[in-house]
Amino acid sequence: MQDLAAPDRVLIGGAPTDEGLAAAGVLADIYANWVPRDRILTTNLWSSELSKLVANAMLAQRVSSVNSISLLCEKTGADVKEVSRAIGTDTRIGSKFLNASIGFGGSCFQKDILNLVYICESEGLHEVAQYWQQVVDMNEHQKKTFSGRIISSLFNTVTNKKIAILGFAFKKDTGDVRETPALTVCHMLMQDGALVHVYDPKVKKEDALSEFRYHNMEIDDTRLVFEASAGAAVDGAHAIVVLTEWDEFKTYDYSAFYKKMMKPAFVFDGRALLNRQKLEAIGFEVHTIGQARLQDTRMRIPTECDEDAEPPAKKAKQ
């Protein structure tokens, strides 16, 4: 409703004929009752269609771009939050859609990018199609890398281990599970034999199961339990995995959670939502997206005197 009442712009596409222009004009006059005229854009049909696809593709591209850098941050010892804040202050870039996460979801981003890829392929623009396909591929890579880190950190197996999942919706303040990254994470964990206990304030188990079926993801639904509270999900768990950035997750008593969990107790923060220092002080082993654990940091800046490093200029010449 807010977007309808105060849109950034209204885009109206129409055929470049007398009838098409007249129809677009009528619709523009309706919107002009509450939207300033300079925010009402009229274009031809292809321009309006591509504008919609490209808008979502560009936003998704930003998510995949910062997520790719989050993986580099984990290797070098940089903090992706600090990098995002630094580049976001550049007015040419801006700060929106620069929060690293386990990946984007929802009904629009992936669908619209794949539509764009299809159009490019059908027009013979194979390199362009590959460029946009990589945005989706990077999103899948981020989800699988995060899931793999959970398994490897829990001594290379989660078989019969209880994993508490906080959040299943693709973003906070909604029960929408379409293309949610939680699908991939939970599926990989259950494929390895985990007992997945989910708490999400708005998502129901039947909605999650429906989405698993839609994606042909076979699961043993006895290993997927939706709890009525976060406390129930955490009780006896080996790890807490944060998959949705619900505000309430920041208010929980994690000291109480820690006492109810198996030891060593792990937190995998896929949204960089929680206070890492406080969790580590409690006793958790914490893995935060886009941040290296101190003992894992191997930051080494190559120099001309480094025998193991090849200068970038030399690589470029080769």
Secondary structure as UniProt FT lines:
FT   HELIX           2..5
FT   STRAND          10..14
FT   HELIX           18..31
FT   TURN            32..34
FT   HELIX           37..39
FT   STRAND          40..44
FT   HELIX           45..76
FT   HELIX           80..88
FT   TURN            91..93
FT   TURN            96..97
FT   HELIX           109..122
FT   TURN            123..124
FT   HELIX           126..153
FT   TURN            154..156
FT   TURN            159..160
FT   STRAND          162..166
FT   TURN            172..173
FT   TURN            178..179
FT   HELIX           181..191
FT   TURN            192..193
FT   STRAND          195..199
FT   HELIX           205..214
FT   TURN            215..216
FT   HELIX           221..223
FT   STRAND          224..226
FT   HELIX           230..234
FT   TURN            235..236
FT   STRAND          239..242
FT   HELIX           247..251
FT   HELIX           254..260
FT   STRAND          266..269
FT   TURN            270..271
FT   HELIX           276..282
FT   STRAND          285..288
FT   TURN            289..290
FT   HELIX           294..296
FT   TURN            304..305
FT   TURN            307..308
FT   HELIX           312..317
//
